[in-house]
Amino acid sequence: MPKILYVEDHIANRILVRQVLESVGYTVVEATDGLSGIEAAQQEQPDLILMDVDIPGMDGYETATRIKSLPNLNGTPIVALTAQVMAGDRERALTAGCSGYLTKPIDVDRFPEQVAEFLEGRRDFVPREQESVYLREYNERVVSHLAEKVQELTLANEALARTDTMKSRFIALAAHELRTPLAAISGYLSLLTAADSPIMAQADAKTLEVLDGITTGVDRLKGLVQDMLDVTRIETGTLQLRRAPVHLAWVFQKIQKDFANVVARRNQQLIVADTGQIPPIWADGERVIQILRNLMSNAVKYTPDGGKIEINVEILNGEPTGSHSSTTLPLGSYIKIIVSDSGVGIPAEQQEFIFEKFYEVREIELHSTSKINFMGGGAGLGLPIARGVAEAHGGSLWVESEGFDPQACPGSKFHLILPVGEPL
Ligand code: ADP
């Protein structure tokens, strides 16, 4: 039996048309606005489309014109349905690409028959001598609607940009404001916990536990404030790099040391490539470590217990392999560090968004702040900072993953490219 797509925003009309058409055996699918109508038409490939002309967003005429321009739908009859019967409506519908025009409210008795006529190939035409007049009028309508929408979009974009600037300013301000009291707390805490402090001399196990808890909390807060400051610096292009020769062996050793306990606690395996003959690069070593720390802590968090994390390195050398000496890399070449894990993976459609600040793939309600627990969330600043630092070096950072699957664990591969660089 024929399949009819009905594009209509009013539910009462949809129910009525559905009842009438289903009672004579048609299959009815529905959409509530122009864009979802186009999508439904492509997916469902209906035999006929009933198009309410007065729908939100793109109107029914424009939606009909768009559908008619799609290769696999240009033969599908579209019948306009409208309540506003005004002079020229019929011609307008035909000019937009509709086969014909029916008025609303529908005539329940005759409706199935009218639809059947269009299914069998009825096609109304605008008299030839009036065609160009209606075509021009239709073009003008579409263009003025387009101009209206472009203006709306421009205003919406400006509003978004203002909100984004305000958000950035707020982050910068909050980080600066938090820094001072935090420094004071941290300073007093160091006094309390210094080996020779009178408190430590008398401290019992409970006091030591409390001090330990405060220290952990303060360290976390410091990390967060540091991240907020880094995000601000990256956004304003004021991140200062202290470039010097950096040996990857040193970087990897530090990472291995930093994460030894964490991976052991999660029973994970960390395999780090031998950097053997790779000459040093000109970079900010601490910042390169920061990138890898962020990637590593994600790899640990999003990989189940017992999983595997690998760090590999390649030289990307515009020239034939082996043409560089073993002490320096030619200018213009790059190194690529790959951090791969056997974790839950990342959905394809989110692989770009995770580099945006505060972005989290999962619901914020599920958020459990943890640096190492399986699927423990963070503030969503790790990857934007890692990418920002890579880009400040003239490098890049992206991810490859076959998708998110906490059972099969397809894993994720982060590719970090850094230029060999040169002394400034
Ligand atoms: P967070 O502080 O939430 O970890 P990030 O910016 O470091 O923030 O990461 C953003 C999001 O990207 C994470 O919430 C997570 O959903 C996803 N993600 C990052 N790394 C991985 C990974 N190795 N495996 C799976 N998902 C990841």
Residues whose N, C-alpha, C, O or C-beta is under 5 A from the ligand:
A	BS01	ADP	N298 A299 Y302 G343 G345 I346 I354 Y359 E360 V361 R362 G377 G378 A379 G380 L381 G382 L383 P384 S412
